Amino acid sequence: MQHLFSLLLAMTLIQATASQAAEPLSPKNDFAFESQDGTLAISFGSQRIADYVYRDEKIPRPYFSNR
């Protein structure tokens, strides 16, 4: 769970830095997170960019997957 917290903190910092840019963020170009069974789906705008897998029967450690 500590890895998940670190990931969310990093994404929040990236998003906060991006909001300082000249072009303001809108819902269509913002990060979104969706929790699924053992996975956190990460999207930017409408595009899914990665999955953070924290529970897998075959791999005993958390990892990123780009599907």
C-alpha positions as CSV (number, residue, x, y, z in Angstrom):
1,M,0.0,0.0,0.0
2,Q,3.0,2.3,0.6
3,H,3.8,2.0,-3.1
4,L,0.3,3.0,-4.1
5,F,0.5,6.1,-1.8
6,S,3.9,7.0,-3.4
7,L,2.4,6.7,-6.9
8,L,-0.6,8.8,-6.0
9,L,1.6,11.5,-4.4
10,A,3.8,11.6,-7.5
11,M,0.9,11.9,-9.8
12,T,-0.6,14.7,-7.6
13,L,2.7,16.6,-7.8
14,I,2.9,16.2,-11.5
15,Q,-0.6,17.5,-11.9
16,A,0.0,20.4,-9.6
17,T,3.1,21.4,-11.6
18,A,1.2,21.1,-14.9
19,S,-1.5,23.4,-13.5
20,Q,1.2,26.1,-13.2
21,A,1.6,26.0,-17.0
22,A,0.2,28.6,-19.3
23,E,-2.6,26.3,-20.5
24,P,-5.0,25.5,-17.7
25,L,-6.0,21.9,-17.2
26,S,-9.4,20.8,-18.2
27,P,-11.3,17.6,-17.5
28,K,-10.3,16.2,-21.0
29,N,-6.5,16.5,-20.2
30,D,-6.4,15.5,-16.6
31,F,-5.2,12.4,-14.8
32,A,-7.8,9.9,-13.7
33,F,-7.4,6.8,-11.5
34,E,-9.8,3.8,-11.4
35,S,-9.4,1.0,-8.9
36,Q,-10.1,-2.5,-10.2
37,D,-9.4,-5.9,-8.8
38,G,-5.8,-5.7,-7.6
39,T,-5.0,-2.9,-10.2
40,L,-5.1,0.9,-10.4
41,A,-5.8,2.0,-13.9
42,I,-4.1,5.4,-14.7
43,S,-5.5,7.5,-17.5
44,F,-4.6,10.9,-18.9
45,G,-7.5,12.5,-20.6
46,S,-9.4,9.7,-22.4
47,Q,-6.2,7.6,-23.0
48,R,-5.3,4.8,-20.6
49,I,-1.5,5.1,-20.0
50,A,-0.6,2.5,-17.4
51,D,-1.8,0.0,-14.9
52,Y,-0.3,-0.2,-11.4
53,V,-0.7,-3.9,-10.4
54,Y,-0.4,-4.3,-6.6
55,R,-2.0,-7.8,-6.4
56,D,-1.1,-10.6,-8.8
57,E,-1.2,-14.3,-8.2
58,K,1.9,-15.0,-10.4
59,I,4.1,-12.0,-9.6
60,P,4.5,-11.3,-5.8
61,R,5.6,-7.7,-6.1
62,P,3.8,-4.5,-7.3
63,Y,4.6,-3.4,-10.9
64,F,3.5,-1.1,-13.7
65,S,2.0,-2.5,-16.8
66,N,1.2,-0.7,-20.0
67,R,-1.2,-3.5,-21.0
